[in-house]
């Protein structure tokens, strides 16, 4: 049998050279739906595998990904994008009553401009937040290089976004200032890095990393508000 992907001759169910399946089903509408549904709902691989593993044993899935055992793991950046997309869909369906206020102070004006910009560009703002979180975890935990921290924190932010979604639905608390998000981030950082030292030390380091991350977000938010207020 000749592999249709790499032209390697073999007699296995999967090509030993590239992993291509020997028997390829004809593309039908049903097969497309089944593949897409399986990618999202399969508990042994794909999106739900990530969610389950990051909830029950985040250090294992992270270590497997770093070491190259990635066959069943959903790509961390794709995972982050999908979780943010889920949040935005829910956010669009739930109306959070706002308070009408006059822009009678410089502080409120800055906050208003920052909030407007972040709401309109939230997907990009939250995806880029892995840069700031990775800066924090890289300073405190030296186990991985910066690129690896970016991958790890894509898992962390993605899973924390799903946890924050619960808080948003229950308490109508915006994601950026939702305490559930930061509690979950702290817990995941601790679980992922707990083997690096004494548990109490790693816990306080995890709190420090999350606090540094939050401070960076606040500074960026204020900067956006000042720029927006100055320009508009």
Secondary structure, 3 states (H helix, E strand, C coil): CECCCCCCECCCCECCCCCCECCCCCCCHHHHHHHHHHHHHCCCCEHHHHHHHHHHCHHHHHHHHHHCCCCCECCHHHHHHHHHHHHHHHHHHCCCCCCCCCCCCHHHHHHHHHHHHHHHCHHHHHHHHHHHHHHHHHHHCCCCCHHHHHHHHHHHHHHHHHHHHHHHHHHCCCHHHCHHHHHHHHHHHHHHHHHHCCHHHHHHHHHHHHHHHHHHHHHHHHHHHHHHHHHC
